[in-house]
Amino acid sequence: MKKIAVGIISALVGGAMLVAGGGAASAQAKRASTVEIRDISPNPVVVGGDEETTAYFKVGASSDVQKITLSVQPEGARTLRAKDVQELQNWRFSVPFNANDPAGKWKATAAAFDKDGKQVASDTSYFSVEVKQGKADTRIVRFSADPDRVRKGRTIHFSGRLQTNDDGWEGVRGEKVNIYYQANGSSGWKWVAASNTRWGGKFDAQTRAWKSGQFKAVFDGNDELSGSESRTDYVKVYRHWW
């Protein structure tokens, strides 16, 4: 009878210990420190020219975390100087980027610390940096208005080439070039013709001759190419045959 009683008591005690142990493990799991990078904006970070683009990082953490630090670096590369990270309110951080930063995949790492300064958790997230290249230089060469002497009402022909500097000057195809005219005695320029460039950047256009003056070709540029204009070329217009 005593053996039965002892067995029952042992079972009850063991069960209580199991329950207590499970509760302790559960409480310990609840107390585990956490940190998470919740948002990176904008993503990708687009920079270009002389301007800076600021990226904002929002981090969340469990209530026992007293301090969070954030670091960013290009993936698979070493930086000579750490990026400047400014801590804002409510676990938010800002990081400025410019055209000198490497383009591609970047890594952000958040580290969490307790009240004793011990690191208790960390989280990693990835984002992209895109660097816009500056516009390429262009030039208009071999511009000519022919003939240089023409009877009024006859045709003046224009020709030239549009080129861009891409490790050396080469022709630009499929771009619009405008022809402008400034008559003798006038201070303004008037549009008279236009042409799209062909292979090698060649273009040609024509207009009627009315009064002596000078002509030039102008390329307005686009998102990738800078604008440019040619030298001027003078045409003498006369009324009668000499």
NORWOZI-V606962 format. One record per residue. N is the residue number from 1. SS is DSSP state (helix for helix, strand for strand, loop for the rest). BURIAL is + if it has 24 or more other C-alpha atoms within 12 Angstrom, else -. Layout:
n & ss & burial
N & SS & BURIAL
N & SS & BURIAL
This chain:
n & ss & burial
1 & loop & -
2 & helix & -
3 & helix & -
4 & helix & -
5 & helix & -
6 & helix & -
7 & helix & -
8 & helix & -
9 & helix & -
10 & helix & -
11 & helix & -
12 & helix & -
13 & helix & -
14 & helix & -
15 & helix & -
16 & helix & -
17 & helix & -
18 & helix & -
19 & helix & -
20 & helix & -
21 & helix & -
22 & helix & -
23 & helix & -
24 & helix & -
25 & helix & -
26 & helix & -
27 & helix & -
28 & helix & -
29 & helix & -
30 & helix & -
31 & loop & -
32 & loop & -
33 & loop & +
34 & loop & +
35 & strand & +
36 & strand & +
37 & strand & +
38 & strand & -
39 & strand & -
40 & strand & +
41 & strand & +
42 & loop & -
43 & loop & -
44 & loop & -
45 & strand & +
46 & strand & +
47 & strand & +
48 & strand & -
49 & loop & -
50 & loop & -
51 & loop & -
52 & loop & -
53 & strand & +
54 & strand & +
55 & strand & +
56 & strand & +
57 & strand & +
58 & strand & +
59 & strand & +
60 & strand & +
61 & strand & +
62 & loop & -
63 & loop & -
64 & loop & +
65 & loop & +
66 & loop & +
67 & strand & +
68 & strand & +
69 & strand & +
70 & strand & +
71 & strand & +
72 & strand & +
73 & strand & +
74 & strand & +
75 & loop & -
76 & loop & -
77 & loop & -
78 & loop & -
79 & loop & -
80 & loop & -
81 & loop & -
82 & loop & -
83 & loop & +
84 & loop & -
85 & strand & +
86 & strand & -
87 & strand & -
88 & loop & -
89 & loop & -
90 & loop & -
91 & loop & +
92 & strand & +
93 & strand & +
94 & strand & +
95 & strand & +
96 & strand & +
97 & strand & +
98 & loop & +
99 & loop & -
100 & loop & -
101 & loop & +
102 & loop & +
103 & loop & +
104 & strand & -
105 & strand & -
106 & strand & +
107 & strand & +
108 & strand & +
109 & strand & +
110 & strand & +
111 & strand & +
112 & strand & +
113 & strand & +
114 & loop & +
115 & loop & -
116 & loop & -
117 & loop & -
118 & loop & -
119 & strand & -
120 & strand & +
121 & strand & +
122 & strand & +
123 & strand & +
124 & strand & +
125 & strand & +
126 & strand & +
127 & strand & +
128 & strand & +
129 & strand & +
130 & strand & +
131 & strand & +
132 & strand & +
133 & loop & -
134 & loop & -
135 & loop & -
136 & strand & +
137 & loop & +
138 & strand & +
139 & strand & +
140 & strand & +
141 & strand & +
142 & strand & -
143 & strand & +
144 & strand & +
145 & strand & +
146 & strand & +
147 & loop & -
148 & loop & -
149 & strand & +
150 & strand & +
151 & strand & -
152 & loop & -
153 & loop & -
154 & loop & -
155 & strand & -
156 & strand & +
157 & strand & +
158 & strand & +
159 & strand & +
160 & strand & +
161 & strand & +
162 & strand & +
163 & strand & +
164 & strand & +
165 & strand & -
166 & loop & -
167 & loop & -
168 & loop & -
169 & strand & -
170 & strand & -
171 & strand & +
172 & loop & +
173 & loop & -
174 & loop & -
175 & loop & +
176 & strand & +
177 & strand & +
178 & strand & +
179 & strand & +
180 & strand & +
181 & strand & +
182 & strand & +
183 & strand & +
184 & loop & -
185 & loop & -
186 & loop & -
187 & loop & -
188 & loop & -
189 & loop & -
190 & strand & -
191 & strand & -
192 & strand & +
193 & strand & +
194 & strand & +
195 & strand & +
196 & strand & +
197 & loop & +
198 & loop & -
199 & helix & -
200 & helix & -
201 & helix & +
202 & strand & +
203 & strand & +
204 & strand & +
205 & strand & +
206 & strand & +
207 & strand & +
208 & strand & +
209 & loop & +
210 & loop & +
211 & loop & +
212 & loop & +
213 & strand & +
214 & strand & +
215 & strand & +
216 & strand & +
217 & strand & +
218 & strand & +
219 & strand & +
220 & loop & +
221 & loop & +
222 & loop & -
223 & loop & -
224 & loop & -
225 & strand & -
226 & loop & -
227 & loop & +
228 & strand & +
229 & strand & +
230 & loop & +
231 & loop & -
232 & loop & +
233 & strand & +
234 & strand & +
235 & strand & +
236 & strand & +
237 & strand & +
238 & strand & -
239 & loop & -
240 & loop & -
241 & loop & -
242 & loop & -
